[in-house]
Amino acid sequence: MDPDSSDPDPDPDLNPKRLRSGEDFDIIIGFLGFWALILFVVTAFLEVTGKSALLPAMILLVVVLAIWGMMRLRRRLPPRRARGPR
């Protein structure tokens, strides 16, 4: 028996779970980015019209910080690869 065959995952970059996890991060980052854009527009509108924009601005800050954190975590995962035909 080959001693190297005991390693269940010889190349972690080719692990389908890690690739799937990276794609999940991409989806979450896109979702948060969409809401960040919406919140930015709402906050800017409220500021221009002179209404209170504190709550939307604070929520926007939280969303932007969440995007930043997700992007930092995403860098640790392998890059996306083009899928072949199924």
ChimeraX attribute file (.defattr): number of C-alpha atoms within 10 A of each C-alpha:
attribute: neighborCount
match mode: 1-to-1
recipient: residues
	/A:1	5
	/A:2	5
	/A:3	6
	/A:4	8
	/A:5	9
	/A:6	9
	/A:7	8
	/A:8	8
	/A:9	10
	/A:10	11
	/A:11	8
	/A:12	13
	/A:13	13
	/A:14	12
	/A:15	13
	/A:16	10
	/A:17	11
	/A:18	15
	/A:19	18
	/A:20	13
	/A:21	15
	/A:22	20
	/A:23	17
	/A:24	13
	/A:25	18
	/A:26	16
	/A:27	12
	/A:28	16
	/A:29	19
	/A:30	13
	/A:31	12
	/A:32	18
	/A:33	16
	/A:34	12
	/A:35	15
	/A:36	19
	/A:37	14
	/A:38	14
	/A:39	19
	/A:40	17
	/A:41	13
	/A:42	16
	/A:43	22
	/A:44	15
	/A:45	13
	/A:46	16
	/A:47	14
	/A:48	10
	/A:49	10
	/A:50	9
	/A:51	10
	/A:52	11
	/A:53	16
	/A:54	12
	/A:55	10
	/A:56	18
	/A:57	18
	/A:58	13
	/A:59	16
	/A:60	21
	/A:61	15
	/A:62	13
	/A:63	19
	/A:64	17
	/A:65	12
	/A:66	16
	/A:67	20
	/A:68	13
	/A:69	12
	/A:70	16
	/A:71	15
	/A:72	11
	/A:73	12
	/A:74	18
	/A:75	10
	/A:76	9
	/A:77	17
	/A:78	16
	/A:79	13
	/A:80	11
	/A:81	8
	/A:82	6
	/A:83	6
	/A:84	5
	/A:85	4
	/A:86	3
